[in-house]
Amino acid sequence: MLKKYNIKASMSRKGNGLDNACMEHFFLHFKAECFRLYAFRTAEEVKDAVHQSICFYNHQRFQKKLTNLSPYEYRTQAA
C-alpha cells in the first residue's frame, strides 16, 4: 500500500517509539472516547462517529498543554 501511494514509511530502530508518540497519544484517546463507548451496526455509523470524534478533538476538546484551548483555537491564536 505504501508503494502504491508513494509514501515513505517512518521507521526508527526497534524499541524507539518517540517518532510515533504523537499519533499513539491521539489514537489512545480516539479509541477510548469513540470506539469503546459505542456499538456500531453499519459502516456509515463508524464513518460518522470518526468524523464527529475528530471534529470534537480538534475544535472543542481543550488540552492542558495548549493552555486549555482546543488544537484549532491554539493554532488560530498562534497565527
Buried (B, 14 or more C-beta within 10 A) or exposed (E): EEEEEEEEEEEEEEEEEEEEEEEEEEEEEBEEBBBEEEEEEEEEEBEEBEEEBEEEBEEEBEBEEBEEBBBBBBEEEEE
